[in-house]
């Protein structure tokens, strides 16, 4: 009788495990979401442009940073970066999302669609922490406080064609 109870209990636990696994999404969904609306009006100083965009960020398990930058009608984008800085102020680049010539002509689409761990974020300056983990934590803290912005530069506007402040969603 004791063996029969243990067998039934094991079967119930197994079935519950299969049901629970069916509800897990892969890749791991973002636990914290952030977004920046990109426009020329947000650049310092402001830029007149028809370009725009959205940058979405997710921090999963306090360990991975997912990034997706979507732009529309931007002419010859050259680099997309994350900077430390409040709205209306300029600050140092702390993460390169995409560099080199992104497009030779007007571009509408997605770039920087990646997921990075702290070890992969090697461009965060050492002044943000002694270890890659500490630098990652500093970046996330800046994002939570609204002190990070995304900047997409072009040949015509090397200091930024569109910019947006990263805000928690």
C-alpha positions as CSV (number, residue, x, y, z in Angstrom):
1,X,0.0,0.0,0.0
2,X,2.8,2.4,0.8
3,X,4.5,1.7,-2.5
4,X,1.2,2.3,-4.4
5,X,0.8,5.7,-2.6
6,X,4.4,6.7,-3.6
7,X,3.8,5.6,-7.2
8,X,0.7,7.7,-7.4
9,X,2.4,10.7,-5.8
10,X,5.4,10.3,-8.3
11,X,2.9,10.2,-11.2
12,X,1.1,13.3,-10.0
13,X,4.4,15.2,-9.5
14,X,5.5,14.1,-13.0
15,X,2.3,15.3,-14.6
16,X,2.4,18.6,-12.8
17,X,6.0,19.1,-13.9
18,X,5.1,18.5,-17.6
19,X,2.2,20.9,-17.3
20,X,4.4,23.6,-15.7
21,X,7.1,23.1,-18.4
22,X,4.5,23.7,-21.1
23,X,3.9,27.2,-19.7
24,X,7.6,28.3,-19.8
25,X,8.5,30.6,-22.7
26,X,11.9,30.4,-24.5
27,X,13.9,32.5,-24.7
28,X,13.2,33.7,-21.2
29,X,10.8,36.6,-21.3
30,X,11.9,40.0,-19.9
31,X,11.2,40.5,-16.3
32,X,11.8,44.2,-16.5
33,X,10.9,46.2,-19.6
34,X,12.3,49.6,-20.7
35,X,11.6,51.7,-23.8
36,X,12.8,54.8,-25.5
37,X,11.0,56.8,-28.2
38,X,13.6,58.1,-30.7
39,X,13.2,61.4,-32.4
40,X,15.3,64.3,-33.7
41,X,13.6,66.6,-31.2
42,X,15.3,64.7,-28.3
43,X,18.8,65.2,-29.7
44,X,20.9,67.9,-28.0
45,X,20.8,70.2,-29.9
46,X,17.5,69.2,-31.6
47,X,17.7,68.0,-35.2
48,X,15.1,68.4,-37.9
49,X,14.5,65.0,-39.4
50,X,11.7,62.7,-40.7
51,X,13.4,59.8,-38.9
52,X,12.1,58.2,-35.8
53,X,12.1,55.0,-33.9
54,X,11.7,52.9,-30.8
55,X,14.2,51.1,-28.7
56,X,13.0,48.2,-26.5
57,X,15.0,46.7,-23.7
58,X,14.4,43.8,-21.3
59,X,16.4,42.6,-18.3
60,X,15.8,38.9,-17.8
61,X,16.6,37.2,-14.5
62,X,18.7,40.3,-13.6
63,X,21.4,38.7,-15.9
64,X,20.6,39.3,-19.5
65,X,19.9,42.5,-21.4
66,X,17.8,42.2,-24.6
67,X,17.9,45.0,-27.0
68,X,15.8,45.8,-30.1
69,X,16.1,49.1,-31.9
70,X,13.7,49.9,-34.7
71,X,14.0,53.0,-36.9
72,X,12.1,54.5,-39.7
73,X,13.2,56.8,-42.6
74,X,16.7,57.3,-41.3
75,X,19.4,58.2,-43.8
76,X,22.8,56.4,-43.6
77,X,22.8,55.4,-39.9
78,X,26.4,54.8,-38.7
79,X,26.2,53.9,-35.0
80,X,23.6,53.2,-32.3
81,X,24.8,53.7,-28.7
82,X,23.5,53.9,-25.1
83,X,24.7,56.9,-23.2
84,X,24.7,57.9,-19.5
85,X,22.7,61.1,-19.2
86,X,19.5,62.7,-18.2
87,X,17.0,64.1,-20.7
88,X,18.3,67.3,-22.3
89,X,21.9,66.6,-21.3
90,X,24.7,64.8,-23.1
91,X,26.8,62.1,-21.6
92,X,29.4,59.5,-22.4
93,X,28.6,56.4,-24.6
94,X,28.5,53.4,-22.4
95,X,27.2,50.6,-24.7
96,X,27.7,50.3,-28.4
97,X,24.5,48.7,-29.8
98,X,25.6,48.7,-33.4
99,X,28.6,50.3,-35.1
100,X,30.1,50.8,-38.6
101,X,28.0,51.7,-41.6
102,X,24.5,50.3,-40.8
103,X,23.1,51.3,-44.1
104,X,24.3,53.1,-47.2
105,X,20.9,54.6,-48.0
106,X,17.7,55.5,-46.2
107,X,16.8,52.8,-43.8
108,X,13.7,51.6,-42.1
109,X,14.0,48.4,-40.0
110,X,15.5,46.7,-36.9
111,X,19.0,46.5,-35.7
112,X,20.6,45.7,-32.4
113,X,18.2,42.8,-31.9
114,X,20.4,40.9,-29.4
115,X,20.5,39.5,-26.0
116,X,23.8,40.1,-24.0
117,X,25.1,38.9,-20.7
118,X,27.3,41.1,-18.4
119,X,30.4,39.4,-19.8
120,X,29.4,40.5,-23.4
121,X,29.0,44.1,-22.4
122,X,32.7,44.8,-22.6
123,X,32.3,48.5,-23.7
124,X,30.9,49.7,-20.4
125,X,33.7,51.8,-18.9
126,X,35.6,50.4,-15.9
127,X,34.5,53.5,-13.9
128,X,31.0,51.9,-13.7
129,X,32.4,48.9,-11.6
130,X,35.4,46.7,-11.0
131,X,33.8,43.6,-12.6
132,X,31.6,43.0,-15.6
133,X,28.8,42.1,-13.2
134,X,29.2,45.4,-11.3
135,X,29.2,47.4,-14.6
136,X,26.0,45.5,-15.7
137,X,24.3,46.3,-12.4
138,X,25.3,50.0,-12.8
139,X,23.8,50.1,-16.3
140,X,20.5,48.6,-15.1
141,X,20.4,51.1,-12.2
142,X,20.9,54.0,-14.6
143,X,18.1,52.6,-16.8
144,X,15.8,52.2,-13.8
145,X,16.4,55.9,-12.8
146,X,15.9,57.2,-16.4
147,X,19.5,58.3,-16.8
148,X,20.3,56.4,-20.0
149,X,19.5,57.5,-23.5
150,X,19.8,55.8,-26.9
151,X,21.4,57.8,-29.7
152,X,21.5,56.8,-33.4
153,X,24.0,58.8,-35.5
154,X,24.1,59.3,-39.2
155,X,26.6,60.6,-41.7
156,X,24.6,63.9,-41.9
157,X,24.3,64.1,-38.1
158,X,27.3,62.3,-36.5
159,X,26.3,63.5,-33.0
160,X,22.8,62.0,-33.4
161,X,19.9,61.9,-35.8
162,X,17.4,60.5,-33.3
163,X,17.6,60.1,-29.6
164,X,15.3,58.8,-26.8
165,X,15.4,58.5,-23.0
166,X,15.2,55.0,-21.7
167,X,12.3,54.7,-19.3
168,X,10.8,51.7,-17.4
169,X,7.6,50.5,-18.9
